[in-house]
């Protein structure tokens, strides 16, 4: 069983508003669109949110995610990721996705998940020669992931294990479309011609 961990507990300080509730062109909140895409490729989905994000939690729950409130989310992405992995500790592997990347295609998520199911230790999509999101981890990384702290996320794990990363080559610009500002949202929507 592969669990999708949707990291939705960031402060979104550069966006100037609650970006995860920002409507995409079709009216879907950004985080909900990311959750729906993630659920197309995994067996279960866990969304990690900050305490007090009640509307976001409600919307993600309605989208089919199991919502986990991370009390230490203010410490950074590593803390949120560790919380999510621990909450889905019975999984055979985890796909880590970001709630501010709503334009990743479902078939890309399925492709990365299949690499983990087929025995890859770490897997990620590759578009235009660049590695993107989501990143998949096998059960072998449970201890390392569940002990992450602060804002480091899994970057150090990826760097230490870079030779073993299996890549899913795709024609999906959404794997690189991280949205931090309103300008990012407008640019990615326009540049890739992606529907909301």
N, C-alpha and C positions, 0 to 999 in steps of 0.2 A: 504494500500500500504506500503510495506517494502522497505526502501532505504538502499543500501549498501554504506558505507563510506569507501573508500580505502585511508588510510593514506600513502602518498607517498612524504612527504615533509621533511623527516629527512636528516641529514647531512651525514650519512653513514661514519663517520670518522674512524671506526675500520676496514672497509673493504679495505681501501687503494685505492679505485677507485669508480666510480659511480656504486654501486652495483645493483641499480634498473634497470640499462641497461645491467647488466651482463647476458650473454646468458646461459641458462640452456642446458642440454645435447641435447635437440632437436632443439636448436637455438633460442628459444623464450626468449626474455628479461624477467628477473625475475618479474618485476612489471606487465608486460602484462599477464604473466601466472596467477598471483594472481588476476588480474582484470577479466580475462575470467572465472576463477573459481567462483569468487564472483557473477558475472552476471548470473550464473547458478541457483542461489537460491534466488534472489531478484527481485523486480519489476523495479527498476532503480538503476543505479550506479553513484556515485559521487567520483571522484578522487581529492584529495587535494594535490597540488604540490607547490613548492617554486617558487618565481619569478625568471625567468631566466632559468628554466628547460624546455626549449622549445622542445627539442627532446623527452623528457619523456612525456610532455603534448601532443605532436602530436601522439605518439604511443598509449597512453591511450585513446585519443579521437577516434583513428582509431579502437580500440578494443571495442568501444561502451560505454565508460564512458563519463559522462559530467565532464569536467575538470574545477576545481576551483583553482585559484591562491590565496594562503594565504600570504598576505604581512607580517604577524606576525609569520610566521612559525619558524623563528630563535629562538623565545621564547620557543618553545618546543611543545611536542605532544598535550598537552591540548589545546593550541591555535589553532592548526590544526584541532583537533576534533571538537571544538566549531564552527569553520568556516564551516566545512562540514555539521554539523547538522543544522546550521542556513540556509545553502544553500538548504537543503532538508527539510525545516521546515513544509511542508504540509504533510509529511509522517505520517503513523500511528505508525511507529517504525523504528529503525535503527540497522543495523548490522555493527559493526565496525571491519574492517579487516586491516591487515598490509601488505604493498606491498612487504615486505621481507619475507613473508610466502607463497610461491607459491605452496606448496605441499598439501594444504588442499583440500579434495575431495568435488566436487560439491554437492554430496548427504548429506554431513555433513552440509554444508551451508544451504541447503534446510531444513534440520531437525531443525536447530536452528531458522530459520525464521518461521517455522510452529509453534514452541512453542510461539513465540511472537504473531503471528496471533491468536493463541488459547487463549490468555489472560495472558501469563506470563509477569511479569514486567521486569525481566532480564533473559536471557538465555545464555547458553554457552555449548560447547561440553566437554565431559569427556572421556579421553582415558587413560587406565592403572591407574586409580585412580587419575589422574591429570587433572585439568581444563585447557582448552586451548582457542584458538581463532577460529573463530570470536566470539565476545560478542554482544548479541542483547539487545536492550533497547526499552521499550514501550514508547508511547507518554507521559506517566506520567513523564518521565525524560527529557523532552525537555528543561525546564528552567535550570535545573542543568547542562546538557550537553552543552547548548549554552553559558553558562557563564564560562566555564573552561578557565583557563589561564596557561601560563608557561608550565612546563614539567611534571606536575602531571598526566596528562591523566585522565582516569576514575577510577584509582585504589582506591581512597578514596570512591567513590560512591559504588564500588563493596564491599569494606570492610564494609561500613555502612549498606549495604543491603544484606549481605551474606546469611542470613537465607532464603531470598526469591528467590534465584537464582535457576531457573529450569535447570536441566542438561540433555543434549542429549548424552546418552552413545553411543560411536561409536568405531569402529575398524579402526581408522584413525590417524596414527602417525604424519601426517602433521599438526595436530592442535597444536603440540608442537614444530614444526620444524622452529624455528626462526633463520634466517641467518644473522649473524653480521660480519663474516669473511669468506675469501675464504675457510678456513678449515671447517667451518660450512657447507658451500655449498657442499663440497666434502663428508663430513661425512653423512649429511642427505640424499644426493642422493644415496650413497652407502648403508647406514644402512637400509633404508626403501625400497630400490629397487624401488624407485618411478620414473616413467618416467618424462621427462621434460614437 
